[in-house]
Amino acid sequence: MTVSIMQPAYLPWLGYFDRLTQSDVHIILDHVNLDANSKTKFANRNKVRTPESWTWLTVPLQSKGKRGNLYLNQVEISADPAWRNKHWQTLKSCYSKCRFFVKHRQFFEQLYLQDWKLLVDLVDRSTSYLKNSLGITCNTLKSSEMDVAGEKDELIFNLCKAVGAKRYISGPFGRNYLNHKTFEDAGIELVFHDYEHPEYNQAFSGFEPYMSTLDLLFNYGSASLEILKSK
């Protein structure tokens, strides 16, 4: 049983889904605090390709007076609906000429017409669509529904034990905070996911890595999974 655990992310990059392709069970870590680090914060934003280079698509949050004590599954989206039109117009502007944009147009058009309250609901819906479109079949669970206690590395370990993990795929930063011996003593192989990003033809000249998986999907359709796993 191979397990991966990651926080929910808005329109995730390729490395997120590559880890899912190697997992039997993926646990969405949604009952931890919202990450406020500008370099690692992807719960409500991601990058898409533009003619010049790239731009952020950021979902504005209703977080006034709540920072530092806000679990991901409780985060509310700003009541101002302008972001939904901005994201949809940006996707159309950047990707409408891509070969497979039309196949996915209806889903995303409807996604941005819907009035979302909780960030996790938006992320669940869009990530599930991308996962299915790529043909990834691993089972998905939510940590908030598992009744597992602990904090930080202890929580990760306890979640692995709860599902009977024999192998845990951690992100590269896990090298710095996971207790290797705890996993070893429990008979859980600990491996680290160092994703090598493939290069592919994008809508505009040049190549920009670390875009949302939308970038690959709109350009390559059903061939996306093979490219995602090519390194």
Residue pairs with C-beta under 8 A, 6 or more apart in sequence:
1 24
1 25
1 163
1 164
1 165
1 166
1 167
2 22
2 23
2 24
2 25
2 165
2 166
2 167
2 168
2 169
3 23
3 24
3 25
3 26
3 27
3 159
3 160
3 163
3 165
3 167
3 168
3 169
4 19
4 20
4 22
4 23
4 25
4 26
4 27
4 168
4 169
4 193
5 26
5 27
5 29
5 143
5 156
5 159
5 160
5 168
5 170
6 16
6 19
6 26
6 27
6 28
6 29
6 171
7 28
7 29
7 30
7 32
7 35
7 42
7 43
7 72
8 28
8 29
8 30
8 43
8 72
8 119
8 120
8 123
8 124
8 127
9 16
9 42
9 43
9 46
9 123
9 127
10 42
10 43
10 44
10 45
10 46
10 57
10 59
10 119
10 122
10 123
10 126
11 46
11 48
11 57
11 126
11 127
11 130
11 212
11 213
11 214
12 42
12 46
12 127
12 130
12 212
12 213
13 42
13 46
13 47
13 210
13 211
13 212
13 213
14 195
14 197
14 198
14 213
14 216
14 228
15 193
15 195
15 197
16 213
17 130
17 131
17 134
17 136
17 213
17 228
18 193
18 195
18 228
18 229
19 26
19 169
19 171
19 193
19 195
20 26
20 131
20 136
20 138
21 136
21 138
21 225
21 228
21 229
22 169
22 193
23 138
23 169
24 138
24 139
25 138
25 139
25 140
25 141
25 163
25 165
26 138
26 139
26 140
26 141
27 140
27 141
27 142
27 143
27 146
27 159
27 163
28 124
28 140
28 141
28 142
28 143
29 72
29 143
29 155
29 159
30 71
30 72
30 73
30 120
30 142
30 143
30 144
31 71
31 72
31 73
31 142
31 143
31 144
32 71
32 72
32 143
32 155
33 68
33 69
33 70
33 71
33 72
34 43
34 61
34 63
34 67
34 70
34 71
34 72
34 75
35 41
35 42
35 43
36 67
36 68
43 72
43 75
43 119
43 123
44 58
44 59
44 60
44 61
44 75
44 119
45 56
45 57
45 58
45 59
46 56
46 57
46 211
46 212
47 54
47 55
47 56
47 57
47 208
47 210
47 211
47 212
48 54
48 55
48 57
48 90
48 91
48 94
48 95
48 211
48 212
48 214
48 215
49 94
49 95
49 202
49 203
49 204
49 208
49 211
49 215
50 94
50 204
51 94
51 204
53 206
53 208
54 208
54 211
55 90
57 87
57 90
57 91
57 212
58 83
59 77
59 78
59 83
59 87
59 119
59 122
60 77
60 78
60 80
60 83
61 75
61 76
61 77
61 78
61 119
62 75
62 76
62 77
62 78
62 79
63 70
63 75
63 76
71 144
72 119
72 120
73 118
73 120
73 142
73 144
74 118
75 118
75 119
75 120
76 117
76 118
76 119
77 83
77 116
77 117
77 118
77 119
77 122
81 115
84 112
84 113
84 114
84 116
85 112
87 112
88 108
88 109
88 112
91 108
91 214
94 203
95 101
95 203
95 214
95 215
95 218
97 203
98 203
98 218
98 219
99 218
99 219
99 220
99 221
100 217
100 218
100 219
100 220
100 221
101 218
103 221
104 133
104 217
104 218
107 129
111 122
111 125
111 126
111 129
116 122
128 140
130 213
130 214
130 217
131 140
133 217
133 224
134 213
134 217
134 224
134 225
134 228
135 222
135 225
136 225
141 163
143 155
143 159
146 159
146 162
148 155
148 158
148 159
148 162
149 155
149 158
150 156
150 157
150 158
150 159
152 177
153 177
153 178
153 179
153 182
156 168
156 170
156 174
156 178
157 178
157 179
157 182
157 183
157 186
157 188
160 168
160 183
160 186
160 188
161 186
161 188
165 188
166 187
166 188
166 189
167 188
167 189
167 191
168 183
168 188
168 189
168 190
168 191
169 191
169 192
169 193
170 178
170 190
170 191
170 192
170 193
171 192
171 193
172 192
172 193
172 194
174 190
174 192
175 192
178 190
180 190
183 189
183 190
184 190
195 231
196 231
197 209
197 210
197 231
198 227
198 228
198 230
198 231
199 207
199 209
200 207
200 216
200 219
200 220
200 227
201 219
202 208
202 211
202 215
202 219
203 215
203 218
203 219
213 224
213 228
216 224
216 227
216 228
217 224
220 227
